[in-house]
Every structure is written in C-alpha cells, then in structure tokens.
Amino acid sequence: MSRILTVIRQPLVVALVLIAALLYLGQALSPGFASGGQVLRLLIVASLLGIVAAGQNVVILGGREGIDLSVGGVVSLSAIIAGNVMNGADSGIVPAILACLAAGAFFGLLNGLGVTLLRIPPLVMTLGMLGVLQGLLVVIRMGIPSGRAAPGLSSFVTQPLVGGIPGIIWLWIAIGLIMAFMLHRTVFGHRIYAIGSNEHAAYMAGVPVRVMRIALFIISGMFAAVAGLCLLGYSGSSFANVGEQYTLPSIIAVVFGGTSLAGGRGGYTGTMAGAILLVILQSILTTVNIDESGRQMVFGATLLLLMMFYGRGRAMRA
Amino acid sequence: MTKLRLSGVSKAYGATLALRRGDLEVMAGEVHVLMGSNGSGKSTLCKVIAGSVRPDAGKILIDNRPVTITGPHAAHAQGIGIFYQELSLAAHRSVEENICLAALPIKSHLFVDRTLLKQRAARYIRLFEEVAGEGFSADALVGNLRPDQRQLVEIMKALASEAPIMIFDEPTSALDRAQVDRFFEILRDLKRQDRGVIFISHRMDEIKAIGDRVTIIRDGETITTLNLAETDAASVIRLMVGGSGDMPASQSSAPAVVNGKDGAAMTVRDLSGRGFRNVSFEVAKGEILGFGGLHGQGQSALLRAIFGAGSISSGEVLIGDGRFDASSPRDAIRRGCAYVSGDRGRDGVISGRPIIENVTPIHYLRDRLLIARPSKLRDKVVPALQSMHTKFQSLFHPINSLSGGNQQKVIIARWLIDRPDVLLLDDPTKGIDLSAKADLFALIRQLAAEGLGILLYSSEDAELLGNANRILVFNGGSISRELTGGDRTRYNLYQAAYEAA
C-alpha cells in the first residue's frame, strides 16, 4: 500500500495520469480534440513552453531561491531580433540563431552577475530585468519593423520533418536527452544539484558556486532565446510582448514536473510532462470559451495547488 | 543564608546522561564559580536553573522553598536572571531597547513608554560609561557594535533583570582588562546587596579574583565545593581532571617523535586573521599535530582560514617549500589540502543526493573531469568507502539514509580518492558513535603513516592524547603552550587551557 502511495506521489506519474485524463476530457467536450493532428499541434506549442522551462528548470535546481522571471522578455526580444535579422530570407537563419543566442546569453549573464556579485535576490533581479527588457522592446518597436520569419524556419516548426513529426518536436526531444545527460552524467550537472542541496558544503568541496550560478542564468537566457526564435517560426511574424505568456507557465511546468522550488531536487523529464499538461489545459480552457484572464487565474491557482500538494508530500517524507 | 539549592538534579538526552547528579548551593552575597570541562554538564545545570531545560529528577529550592521551574518565563518570575553565552540580542534594535527587552515599560496598556525606557536603560549604561569605548551610546544599533560592546550590552541586559539570583555564563570572553575590572566591581556591588551570583569562566585568574566558592563538576556529577581562598589553581584542575590526570597519554597513544625524514608537510608563520593571531607551527610529513584548548579559542577559525574559507590578515602558509595561501577552498583542494568539518550538516553533507555524489566532488575537481561515468566512478568510490568500513546498501541511496557516523565516513571518503598532502580535521568526530570514531582514528593514523601531514583539532581531550604526536594548546586565539612527549597529560592540557592568556 505504501509503495503504491509512493508511486502515486511521483510527480511524473501524476502528470502523465493527468495528461491522459485531460485528453479524455477534451475529447468529450469537443470531439476531435485528441485526434492525431490536434495532438501534434498541442505538442508543437508544448515544445515552445518546454524549451523555456528547460532554462527555468536549471536555475530553480541551483537553489538559493533561484528563479528567472525575465524569460518572457528574452523570448519577445529574441523573436524580434530573429525577425529582423532573417527578414523572410532563409539565408538569414544562421545569423539570426547566433544573434538570438548571443542576446539570450548576454541578458542571462547580467542576471547572473546581479545575483552573485551584487547579491540581489533572483526574484528581484530577474523581475527588474524583465522591466528593462519590456522597455527595450517598446524602444525597438518604434524604430524598426517587426520582421518576418524565414520560410525554412516556419516549416521547421510547423511542417512534418522526419516521420511525420515537425522539426521542433525533434529538437525538443533532443533537448530532453541533452538535459538528462547533463544533469545525471556530467560533473556540471552533479554540481547543479550540489549547490542546490547545500551551497556551503558544495563550496567547501571546491565547487565554483558563483561561476555555476552565472552559468545557469546564461543557460536560461539562451533557452529562452531559442524558444523566441521558434515562436517566430510558429507565428510567422513577431509582435510586442509575444513572450510574456511564458513566464508563469514555465515555472508551473517545472513545479508540476516535481522540481522543488527550494532547489536541489527534481529533473527535466517531469518538466516536459508538465509543459504538455499545461498546454492541454490551456487548450481545453480555450475550447470551453474561457478568455485570457480566466486562463491566467486557472494557471495561478494551479501553481498554488501544486505547491500545497507537493509541499505536503515532501514534509511527510522528511 | 542559602539563596538557591539544587540537589540530585539529573537530565538525560536519549541514552546520553548529560547530568548524573548535580548539586549546587549558592549563598546570598557570594559569587559562586562553576567549573568543569567541555561536556561535563555545567551548561545543562545552568539551563535547568534558567528553566530552558526540564530536569528528569532532583529538587530545586529558592530561599528554602521548593520550586518547579517550568520555563524561562517562570525562572524570571522566580527571580533568576541569566547572561547567555550565545548572545541573545536583537541586532537591529538600539542598545537601550535591548537592555529593557525582557520587560519593556508600557503606558496606556499598549504603547512602549520611551521616556521610562530611556531612564531605565541609562542606569545600566552609566555603569560602563568609562570603559564602553568609542561608538557606544544608548541609541546605537547593537548590530553596529564591536563584539566586546555587544557583550557589555548582554551584561547590562542581565543586570536590568534586577534578579536576586544571577547566572553569568562566560561573560568576560570578549572583554578587555578595564571592562572586566569594571564588571567585577559591579559584581561586588551585587554581593553587598546580598544577591547570589553564579559565575562561569575558564580563566583561573578571574576566578581567583572574583569568586568566593567553587563547585567542580566532572562527568555530569558534582565532585565538591571548595572555598577559593583555601585552595590553589593546581588542586582545582586536578579535581576537574580526576584521578588519572597525571598519567601520560595511554600506551596506545601515538609516538612522541615522528621520523621527520621527509621534512615539513605544512609550515605556518605568524598567521593572523579573524579569531586567531600570531600562530606559527610546522607539521612534518607523517605527523599528527593536535590542537587543544577550550572550545572556540581560534582552532576552527585557523583551520578554516588555512583552507581558504576564512580571513587571513597577515602571515604565510607553506605546503612543502612553496607558498600556499589558498584564496578559496577550491584553490586549497587543487593544491593538495583537505578539510573535514565536525559540522557535517553545514559544511559536508550534500543532503538528498546519492552517496556516490557525496564522495566524488573532490575527485571531479582534482582530475578535472567533465563527464561522470557511474561505472568508472564506482571503482574509485567503493574502495574509499570500504577503507572506512562504511555501511551502505547502495551507492545510489541518498546520503540522508545513513547514520551520522556513516555520513561522516562518506564525507571523509571523498578525500581518499586523490590523496591530499595535508589533512585538516576540525573536530571531526562531533556527534558520531564510538565505533565510527575508532574507524576514523585508525584511518587517520594510517594516513599519517603514509606520509600525510595532519592537523587535528578535537574538543575531546582523550582523542588528542591518544592520537597526536604533539599538541598545541590554544588560548584566546593564539598558541599558549606546546605539549610533547611525556608532557602530553590530561593535567597539562587542562592547565594550559585554563590559564589566563
């Protein structure tokens, strides 16, 4: 009995069961919801969120109240940069990727330096950075046109690539494998868990805590930049604050996947399931005609509910 | 007239008997000194009086009336005031607020009466006016004060309780000479007012200067109470140590001399920093150099500073012949230095992570690894754990599933894959069971035999006497005495520790 309970409390199991249940519910509400094409479309949307959440995941795992609230701003910025650099031409894809990654890394670096050198709490630092990015977006918007996605990028995101599955889903699967390898089979990954579990002990064991923390924010910025690029491919052209909708869901996906907000516990597999779950939930809410503000409320309530559920489970085990 | 009497008080924490039989009698108008080594039970006895520990058995009488003290608040109501060794001040509040914190004057049932508070606090601040030093004022924030000034505030706070019975647990550790003198004058005033004072200090000269009688506690038992005027320091220490104090370290102990054939493993010259000053010593390859003395006399601060995790203001550290002076633990580890803390929870255990990940961090760093292959790591981790007789079921179980002793073995095992040149042990056996201790010391001696230089600080004298080739006794942040050969006796260790710096 207790073993069954342990299995049930596994966040990944919970997420998978909920995914199946929500798909069933969606199908009941609107026949065709769980059809192959529709599920594929949901997965494309989920992979965009999942890529943002990968960065969010490592920052949260690193502990000391690690969180990155600036991801939404970086997604928006990256979409605009990409749109302008490629401006509808396939030849611009590679320069656009480089420019986006550089921008994501730059803002991640700023976050990391603020948190480590200036000792600003991550919540405050990244929230401030989000404000800076939003202002920057307004300025950029006044000066230059929004730009268009290259056809190659759009088809990578929306059209089947190999085995009837779009490139972005393959990209997401690859990111999943890389994340799993990084977290469990590299020294870097073990050090993420070490600083997240007991920062001082990690320091005493020679882990370069500051460098690690800066690296985590850079990774988060770069993942957000990749997501912004793909988002441009998905929607064809970018518009202001297109990335805003990713900040809160990226955190919820991570928590859904069983990563502790206190750091040091969790992984990316659960986060992937969490991202899929959220996207299905969002889709169902749209199907039953709940507007954006209602969806935001449901998301917020979901996060709080999750904190209660997992928080309690952990306390009982400790 | 007897102010306070305790008889047959005992207290057990689980299986450990902290206090077996505590007796104490404090008269009105006396300063009663309480003496005993670390862990002898005197703190527990004080806590029983102050109400923060409920005794399992025994009687407490105040003014010949039996009382039960149910908590700190009740103790206060019974007329007991206490100075806490771990300062209990609010850092962001002013000096005067801290002094009156226990009983803030209230007006209209709701508001703090600031005028009365100022008046009341000023009375105690005036007592130390001439010795408090620069920057000390009624409205200064406690957090901005120097350590000695903070200690004065704590003293004023205790005095402000105006209790008939007062306990001062090491009140002078941070004070300078003039401040101590002033404090003693105030204590004499308290005596004239017929109050009873319990005084704990490790400085023999202070005890002689202010104490009337002394009660000696050893192994949780009250040994005797003496008139200080009729005794001398030597006999007091002899009573604290017990019968076998003059015996040289036991037969199993380490040899007094190490074949210093390979030269020095580490040399420290005139090192000063936060918590220690002007420390110089040399540890030879293959030598176990013990650090003794009372708790918190700079031993830990020194070891952490050598390891790059503390502050060094001047002096130098050499490993072999080269300058060492580590800037961080990372730097220290790369250059062959190892550090094991007794405070596992803070400094050692990467909680919630598998055992294997708790052993590998040093190996990662020293071998500059990027990829962690479990199969390859296992071949290195398992022998390291086995050499300590560590009991574990799987390398992938979380470290928290182990007992304290086994956790500490895991932490030590991390230093055994890539051998360091110097091993710093900072009270490594704190809170671990006897068999784990035995395993640990067997390993330490073996490492020394293999040529490591080892610095061992231990709060348990028996561990030092049984394992160290030489012992440096620390007092007030510097080395007060070196014990070698046949001088390594319990008695000498105590005497050096309790002498004034």
Interface residues (C-beta under 8 A of the other chain):
Chain A: R185 T186 V187 F188 G189 H190 R191 Y193 A194 S197 N198 H200 A201 A202 Y203 M204 A205 G206 V207 P208 G264 R265
Chain B: F307 A309 S328 P329 R330 I333 R334 Y339 S341 R346 D347 G348 V349 I350 S351 G352 R353 E357 T360 P361 I362 Y364 L365 L369 L370 I371 A372 R373 P374 R414
